[in-house]
Amino acid sequence: MTTSWSLVRVLRNRSAALYLAGVVVSAFGTSSLWLASGVWVKDLTGSDGLAALSVLALWAPTPAGPALGALADRMRRKPLLVASNLCLAALLLTLLTVDSPGRLWLLFAVLFLYGAIGVVHDAAESALVAAAVAADLLGDFNGLRTTLTEGMKLVAPLTGAGLYALHGGPAVACLDAVTFVLAAGLYALPRVREERPARAGDGRRRRTAQGVRHLWGHPVLRPLVAAGGTAMLLAALAGSTVYAVVDRLGHSPAYAGVLYAFQGAGSVAAGLVSGPALRRMGARRFAAAGIALTGIAVAARAVPSDPVPLAAGVVSGLGLPCVLVAAFTAVQRETPGPLLGRVTATAGTLVFAPNVLGLGAGAGLVELAGVGLLLPLYGAALLATAAALAHRPDSASRTADRSSSDASPA
């Protein structure tokens, strides 16, 4: 009942509802292109390595998050959101000319810019949401956002693959461009009072460093973001074993899609309960519980019996979003508005950049050792991370729990 009432309060907020609608539309297009781009490269070149690089191109700008996030603090964020979506739509239309291996450089360039603009977009959106949504409902908003984006990941890749099979990569690019135009219109509608952007007196390096100092010097944010980055690294290492797990179960590689679907279902459920659980448990314990669930699930995937990895997928999908919702909700609550863009982007770098490293390192490790050894080790490391976060010193713990346990709605 508490969950339902909290979600109703979020959706009754006109600005929050419009932002969520924009998230749904753009996430549908992004998830469609994510799968189709790799298939597109594979078809044009026959190279698995180049196909994998298409995903890496999207993630490559993540380490530049502190500098990119500073842009979201240098200008009004609502016009920035609208402009970034329209810019992405225009960029995607250039992919209509990619019809041979010689033009693949354009696809990779667009994917790289797509990722860079996405970092700025997410930073600006986080700051606007913090201004539009009551502090005690930020966890509910972020949880619902997770539910919607994960829901799109269950539907959109199949749509993108089907459209690609019928009409090729340019058709998927057009679909994604249309979703960004629609999202731009939705982001233009909310009425939010924005704080005046920072003055241009400070140098670029100093502005970027302010976000890093605030995040790393904060007793609440530092442990949450550090735990989030560690969890994402270990989850990526475990994720790189998916085809080895499928092979051990005796299925074709396509069965990996079934495992991803079960994980996505768990993530959808996690988003619906995140707000109330965050208020009840506090950010630190909520994040630690999610990491522990992920650790148990990762270790369980080593069991060579179909029902166990499927159940582990649901548990992993339920657990991993917890630390992300806890960390980024705390960033919104604990950061002054003028710094929020760069702090959000810095947190994104520290949390998601390890994901890229884990995918690369994990691919090599799985060739050296079997999943029967690696997955229990990754699971144990996740449980150790959860234990370390759960046993933070009392001073930091009280601050974290107080900031995440605002009064519940009447």
C-alpha positions as CSV (number, residue, x, y, z in Angstrom):
1,M,0.0,0.0,0.0
2,T,2.9,2.4,0.8
3,T,4.5,1.5,-2.5
4,S,1.3,2.2,-4.4
5,W,0.7,5.5,-2.7
6,S,4.3,6.7,-3.2
7,L,4.1,5.9,-6.9
8,V,0.8,7.7,-7.2
9,R,2.4,10.8,-5.6
10,V,5.3,10.6,-8.1
11,L,3.0,10.3,-11.1
12,R,0.7,13.1,-9.8
13,N,3.6,15.4,-10.1
14,R,3.2,16.7,-13.6
15,S,6.9,17.4,-14.1
16,A,8.0,14.0,-12.8
17,A,5.4,12.2,-15.0
18,L,6.7,14.1,-18.1
19,Y,10.3,13.3,-17.3
20,L,9.4,9.6,-16.9
21,A,7.6,9.7,-20.2
22,G,10.7,11.1,-21.9
23,V,12.8,8.4,-20.2
24,V,10.5,5.7,-21.6
25,V,10.6,7.1,-25.2
26,S,14.3,7.6,-25.4
27,A,15.1,4.3,-23.6
28,F,13.1,2.5,-26.2
29,G,15.1,4.0,-29.0
30,T,18.5,3.5,-27.2
31,S,17.8,-0.1,-26.4
32,S,16.7,-0.8,-30.0
33,L,20.0,0.7,-31.4
34,W,22.2,-1.0,-28.8
35,L,21.6,-4.4,-30.2
36,A,21.2,-3.4,-33.9
37,S,24.5,-1.6,-34.0
38,G,26.5,-4.7,-33.2
39,V,24.5,-6.7,-35.7
40,W,25.0,-4.0,-38.3
41,V,28.8,-4.0,-37.8
42,K,28.9,-7.8,-37.9
43,D,27.0,-7.9,-41.2
44,L,29.2,-5.4,-42.9
45,T,32.5,-6.8,-41.7
46,G,32.0,-10.3,-40.4
47,S,34.1,-9.4,-37.4
48,D,33.0,-10.3,-33.8
49,G,35.7,-8.0,-32.4
50,L,34.4,-4.9,-34.3
51,A,30.9,-5.8,-33.4
52,A,31.9,-5.7,-29.7
53,L,33.6,-2.4,-30.2
54,S,30.2,-0.8,-31.1
55,V,29.1,-1.3,-27.5
56,L,32.5,0.0,-26.2
57,A,32.1,3.1,-28.3
58,L,28.9,4.0,-26.4
59,W,30.7,3.5,-23.0
60,A,34.0,5.1,-24.0
61,P,33.1,8.7,-22.9
62,T,32.2,7.6,-19.4
63,P,35.6,8.3,-17.9
64,A,35.2,12.0,-19.0
65,G,32.1,12.3,-16.8
66,P,33.4,14.9,-14.4
67,A,34.3,17.3,-17.2
68,L,31.1,16.6,-19.2
69,G,28.9,16.9,-16.2
70,A,30.3,20.4,-15.5
71,L,28.6,21.5,-18.8
72,A,25.2,20.7,-17.1
73,D,26.1,23.2,-14.4
74,R,27.2,25.9,-16.8
75,M,23.9,26.5,-18.5
76,R,20.2,26.2,-18.0
77,R,19.4,22.5,-17.8
78,K,15.9,22.3,-19.4
79,P,17.1,23.9,-22.7
80,L,20.1,21.7,-22.5
81,L,18.0,18.5,-22.2
82,V,15.9,19.6,-25.2
83,A,18.9,20.5,-27.3
84,S,20.8,17.3,-26.5
85,N,17.9,15.2,-27.6
86,L,17.5,17.1,-30.9
87,C,21.2,16.9,-31.4
88,L,21.1,13.1,-31.0
89,A,18.2,12.9,-33.5
90,A,20.2,14.9,-36.1
91,L,23.4,12.7,-35.5
92,L,21.4,9.5,-36.0
93,L,20.1,10.6,-39.4
94,T,23.7,10.7,-40.7
95,L,23.8,6.9,-40.3
96,L,21.5,6.6,-43.3
97,T,24.7,6.8,-45.4
98,V,26.4,3.8,-43.7
99,D,26.1,1.0,-46.3
100,S,29.6,-0.4,-46.6
101,P,32.6,-1.2,-44.4
102,G,34.3,1.9,-45.5
103,R,31.7,4.1,-43.8
104,L,31.7,2.3,-40.5
105,W,33.9,5.0,-39.1
106,L,30.8,7.2,-39.1
107,L,28.8,4.7,-37.1
108,F,31.5,4.5,-34.5
109,A,31.8,8.3,-34.4
110,V,28.1,8.7,-33.9
111,L,28.0,6.0,-31.1
112,F,30.9,7.8,-29.3
113,L,29.1,11.2,-29.5
114,Y,25.9,9.4,-28.5
115,G,27.6,8.3,-25.3
116,A,29.2,11.7,-24.6
117,I,25.9,13.6,-25.1
118,G,24.2,10.9,-22.9
119,V,26.5,11.7,-20.0
120,V,25.6,15.4,-20.2
121,H,21.9,14.6,-20.6
122,D,21.8,12.3,-17.6
123,A,23.6,14.9,-15.4
124,A,21.1,17.7,-16.5
125,E,18.1,15.4,-16.0
126,S,19.3,14.4,-12.5
127,A,19.6,18.0,-11.4
128,L,16.1,18.9,-12.8
129,V,14.5,15.9,-11.2
130,A,16.0,16.9,-7.8
131,A,14.4,20.3,-8.2
132,A,11.0,19.0,-9.4
133,V,10.5,16.0,-7.0
134,A,10.2,16.1,-3.2
135,A,13.2,14.7,-1.4
136,D,11.3,11.9,0.2
137,L,10.1,10.7,-3.2
138,L,13.4,10.8,-5.1
139,G,14.0,7.1,-4.3
140,D,10.5,6.2,-5.6
141,F,11.2,8.3,-8.8
142,N,14.6,6.7,-9.4
143,G,13.2,3.2,-8.7
144,L,10.3,3.8,-11.1
145,R,12.8,5.1,-13.7
146,T,14.7,1.8,-13.3
147,T,11.6,-0.2,-13.8
148,L,10.7,1.6,-17.0
149,T,14.2,1.6,-18.5
150,E,14.6,-2.1,-17.7
151,G,11.2,-2.8,-19.1
152,M,12.2,-1.2,-22.3
153,K,15.3,-3.5,-22.4
154,L,12.9,-6.5,-22.4
155,V,10.9,-5.1,-25.4
156,A,13.0,-2.7,-27.5
157,P,16.0,-5.0,-28.5
158,L,13.5,-7.4,-30.1
159,T,11.8,-4.6,-31.9
160,G,15.2,-3.3,-33.1
161,A,16.3,-6.7,-34.2
162,G,13.0,-7.2,-36.1
163,L,13.2,-3.8,-37.8
164,Y,16.8,-4.5,-38.7
165,A,16.0,-7.8,-40.2
166,L,13.2,-6.2,-42.4
167,H,14.8,-2.9,-43.4
168,G,18.4,-2.8,-42.2
169,G,20.4,-0.5,-39.8
170,P,19.3,2.9,-41.3
171,A,15.7,2.0,-40.3
172,V,16.7,1.4,-36.7
173,A,18.6,4.7,-36.7
174,C,15.5,6.5,-37.9
175,L,13.4,4.9,-35.2
176,D,15.9,6.1,-32.6
177,A,15.9,9.6,-34.1
178,V,12.1,9.8,-33.9
179,T,12.2,8.8,-30.2
180,F,14.7,11.6,-29.4
181,V,12.5,14.2,-31.1
182,L,9.5,13.0,-29.1
183,A,11.6,13.0,-25.9
184,A,12.7,16.6,-26.7
185,G,9.1,17.6,-26.8
186,L,8.3,16.0,-23.5
187,Y,11.3,17.5,-21.8
188,A,10.2,20.9,-23.0
189,L,6.9,20.7,-21.1
190,P,7.7,20.5,-17.4
191,R,7.6,23.8,-15.4
192,V,10.6,23.7,-13.1
193,R,12.3,26.7,-11.4
194,E,16.0,26.4,-12.1
195,E,18.8,27.8,-10.1
196,R,20.9,30.3,-12.0
197,P,23.9,28.6,-13.6
198,A,27.3,29.2,-12.0
199,R,29.2,32.3,-13.1
200,A,32.0,31.9,-15.6
201,G,34.7,33.1,-13.2
202,D,36.3,29.8,-12.3
203,G,38.5,27.8,-14.7
204,R,37.3,24.6,-16.2
205,R,39.6,22.4,-14.2
206,R,38.6,24.1,-10.9
207,R,34.9,23.6,-11.7
208,T,35.4,19.9,-12.5
209,A,37.5,19.4,-9.3
210,Q,34.8,20.9,-7.2
211,G,32.5,18.1,-8.1
212,V,35.2,15.4,-7.4
213,R,36.1,17.0,-4.1
214,H,32.4,17.2,-3.0
215,L,31.8,13.5,-3.9
216,W,35.0,12.0,-2.5
217,G,35.0,14.2,0.7
218,H,31.4,13.4,1.6
219,P,30.9,10.7,4.3
220,V,27.7,9.5,2.8
221,L,28.4,9.6,-0.9
222,R,32.0,8.2,-1.0
223,P,31.2,4.7,0.5
224,L,28.1,4.4,-1.6
225,V,29.7,5.3,-4.9
226,A,32.8,3.2,-4.1
227,A,30.6,0.2,-3.3
228,G,28.6,0.8,-6.5
229,G,31.7,0.9,-8.6
230,T,33.1,-2.3,-7.0
231,A,29.8,-4.1,-7.5
232,M,29.6,-3.1,-11.1
233,L,33.1,-4.3,-11.7
234,L,32.4,-7.7,-10.2
235,A,29.0,-7.9,-11.9
236,A,30.7,-7.2,-15.3
237,L,33.3,-9.9,-14.6
238,A,30.5,-12.3,-13.9
239,G,28.5,-11.1,-16.9
240,S,31.4,-12.0,-19.2
241,T,30.9,-15.7,-18.3
242,V,27.3,-15.8,-19.7
243,Y,28.2,-17.8,-22.8
244,A,30.3,-20.2,-20.8
245,V,27.4,-20.7,-18.5
246,V,25.1,-21.3,-21.4
247,D,27.5,-23.8,-22.9
248,R,27.9,-25.6,-19.6
249,L,24.1,-26.0,-19.5
250,G,24.1,-27.5,-23.0
251,H,22.2,-24.8,-24.9
252,S,23.0,-22.7,-28.0
253,P,24.4,-19.1,-27.5
254,A,20.9,-17.7,-28.2
255,Y,19.8,-19.1,-24.7
256,A,21.7,-16.1,-23.2
257,G,18.7,-14.0,-24.2
258,V,16.6,-16.1,-21.9
259,L,19.0,-15.5,-19.0
260,Y,19.0,-11.7,-19.7
261,A,15.2,-11.7,-19.8
262,F,15.0,-13.2,-16.3
263,Q,17.5,-10.7,-15.0
264,G,15.5,-7.9,-16.6
265,A,12.3,-9.1,-14.9
266,G,14.1,-8.9,-11.5
267,S,15.2,-5.4,-12.3
268,V,11.7,-4.3,-13.1
269,A,10.5,-5.6,-9.7
270,A,13.5,-3.9,-8.0
271,G,12.4,-0.5,-9.3
272,L,8.9,-0.9,-7.9
273,V,10.0,-1.6,-4.3
274,S,13.1,0.7,-4.2
275,G,11.5,3.8,-2.8
276,P,9.8,2.3,0.3
277,A,12.8,0.0,0.9
278,L,15.2,2.9,0.8
279,R,13.1,4.8,3.3
280,R,12.8,1.8,5.6
281,M,16.4,0.6,5.4
282,G,18.5,3.7,4.7
283,A,20.8,4.1,1.8
284,R,23.8,2.1,3.2
285,R,21.8,-1.0,4.3
286,F,19.7,-1.0,1.2
287,A,22.7,-0.9,-1.1
288,A,24.5,-3.5,1.0
289,A,21.5,-5.8,0.8
290,G,21.4,-5.4,-3.0
291,I,25.1,-6.2,-3.4
292,A,24.7,-9.3,-1.1
293,L,21.8,-10.6,-3.3
294,T,23.9,-10.1,-6.4
295,G,26.8,-12.0,-4.8
296,I,24.5,-14.9,-3.9
297,A,23.1,-14.9,-7.5
298,V,26.5,-14.8,-9.1
299,A,27.8,-17.8,-7.1
300,A,24.6,-19.7,-7.8
301,R,25.1,-19.4,-11.6
302,A,27.9,-22.0,-11.3
303,V,25.4,-24.7,-10.6
304,P,24.9,-26.6,-13.9
305,S,21.2,-27.0,-13.7
306,D,18.7,-24.9,-15.7
307,P,16.4,-23.7,-12.9
308,V,19.3,-22.4,-10.8
309,P,20.8,-19.9,-13.3
310,L,17.3,-18.7,-14.2
311,A,16.4,-18.1,-10.6
312,A,19.9,-16.5,-10.1
313,G,19.1,-14.1,-13.0
314,V,16.0,-12.9,-11.2
315,V,17.8,-12.4,-7.9
316,S,20.7,-10.6,-9.6
317,G,18.3,-8.3,-11.5
318,L,16.6,-7.6,-8.2
319,G,19.8,-6.9,-6.3
320,L,22.1,-4.9,-8.6
321,P,19.8,-1.9,-9.1
322,C,19.5,-1.4,-5.3
323,V,23.1,0.1,-5.0
324,L,22.5,2.3,-8.1
325,V,19.2,3.7,-6.8
326,A,20.7,4.2,-3.3
327,A,23.9,5.9,-4.6
328,F,22.3,8.3,-7.2
329,T,19.4,9.2,-4.9
330,A,21.9,10.1,-2.2
331,V,23.8,12.2,-4.8
332,Q,20.6,14.2,-5.5
333,R,19.8,14.7,-1.8
334,E,23.3,15.5,-0.6
335,T,24.6,17.8,-3.3
336,P,23.8,21.5,-3.7
337,G,22.0,22.4,-6.9
338,P,24.8,24.3,-8.6
339,L,27.1,21.3,-8.2
340,L,24.6,18.6,-9.0
341,G,25.4,18.1,-12.7
342,R,29.1,17.5,-12.3
343,V,28.7,15.4,-9.1
344,T,26.1,13.2,-10.8
345,A,28.4,12.7,-13.8
346,T,31.4,12.1,-11.6
347,A,29.5,9.4,-9.7
348,G,28.4,7.9,-13.0
349,T,32.1,7.7,-14.0
350,L,33.1,6.0,-10.8
351,V,30.2,3.6,-10.9
352,F,30.0,2.7,-14.6
353,A,33.6,3.0,-15.8
354,P,34.6,-0.2,-13.9
355,N,31.8,-2.0,-15.9
356,V,33.9,-1.4,-19.1
357,L,37.1,-2.7,-17.4
358,G,35.2,-5.7,-16.1
359,L,33.8,-6.7,-19.5
360,G,37.3,-6.6,-21.0
361,A,39.1,-8.4,-18.1
362,G,36.4,-11.0,-17.7
363,A,36.6,-12.1,-21.3
364,G,40.3,-13.0,-20.7
365,L,39.8,-14.6,-17.3
366,V,37.0,-16.9,-18.5
367,E,39.5,-18.3,-21.1
368,L,41.9,-19.1,-18.3
369,A,39.6,-20.6,-15.6
370,G,36.2,-22.2,-15.7
371,V,33.0,-20.7,-14.4
372,G,32.9,-23.3,-11.6
373,L,35.9,-21.5,-10.1
374,L,35.3,-17.9,-11.2
375,L,31.7,-17.4,-10.3
376,P,32.0,-18.5,-6.7
377,L,35.1,-16.1,-6.4
378,Y,33.1,-13.2,-7.8
379,G,30.2,-14.0,-5.6
380,A,32.4,-14.1,-2.5
381,A,34.0,-10.7,-3.5
382,L,30.5,-9.2,-3.8
383,L,29.5,-10.5,-0.4
384,A,32.7,-9.0,1.1
385,T,31.8,-5.7,-0.5
386,A,28.3,-5.8,1.0
387,A,29.7,-6.6,4.4
388,A,32.2,-3.8,4.3
389,L,29.5,-1.3,3.3
390,A,27.1,-2.6,6.0
391,H,29.7,-2.2,8.7
392,R,30.7,1.4,8.0
393,P,31.6,3.5,11.1
394,D,28.6,4.7,13.0
395,S,29.1,8.4,12.3
396,A,28.9,7.9,8.5
397,S,26.1,5.3,8.9
398,R,23.9,7.6,10.9
399,T,24.3,10.4,8.4
400,A,23.6,8.1,5.5
401,D,20.5,6.6,7.1
402,R,19.1,9.9,8.2
403,S,19.5,11.4,4.7
404,S,17.7,8.4,3.1
405,S,15.0,8.0,5.7
406,D,13.0,11.2,5.3
407,A,9.5,11.2,6.7
408,S,7.1,8.9,4.8
409,P,4.0,10.4,3.2
410,A,1.0,10.6,5.4
